[in-house]
């Protein structure tokens, strides 16, 4: 049973040791809670549970603490994929919910599996997910200051391999920050979150680059065709170089390999395969 999580990139505060330690501690605690949960739950249940913990932690740009778009509103995206059933569900630009990944979970068994904008927000309200404002004073401060460091990524993601050998992946984001209303993130597309019976991958970084590089499905397909997870990840990220693509990846393959890599310094992550490892 294995679990790997990410908390996006550590660029908003690269020089801030206090924030770095806070993120290390949060990821350490969450990966342990997630791995404990995995002892008695399957992969899909575990990635939803773990993604919720990450969404609830305001250090990360998903759920509470999501970044604010150029018009002053928060719109979040999240997706979920089950490697056993090959079902994918998600919400794109949903507003005023606490845990976007829970709405993706609700949609997974339904006929219409990916909802966007108003439709997604209304679906959540009608299904009993109460109104919630995910804004934090820190994000409002960043928005008002329009910080000059334009890379402020801190999406969350999670991949789990359960006792039965099934894989699942979940990814959730508040987006790039200051984007145009209507912009679609990779996080609720197959490009950013993909899994089958051989491997599962969750991405973070610049959504446009991740979509152009078809990052998650490329890695998963390469592993399916016999390549190791490590080689498949390195090869796929190398293919982003010609356009200076910005991406970070976590993955697990069915044979138990766990791997993470990024194109730029540096993605924050933690893994648990019996032993805990946290980014340094
Ligand atoms: N991939 C996300 C997006 O482009 C941002 C991130 O990963 O932090 O919306």
Boltz pocket constraint, residues with backbone or C-beta under 6 A from the ligand:
constraints:
  - pocket:
      binder: B
      contacts: [[A, 8], [A, 9], [A, 61], [A, 152], [A, 153], [A, 154], [A, 155], [A, 173], [A, 174], [A, 175], [A, 176], [A, 184], [A, 185], [A, 186], [A, 187], [A, 203], [A, 204], [A, 205], [A, 206], [A, 207], [A, 208]]
      max_distance: 6.0
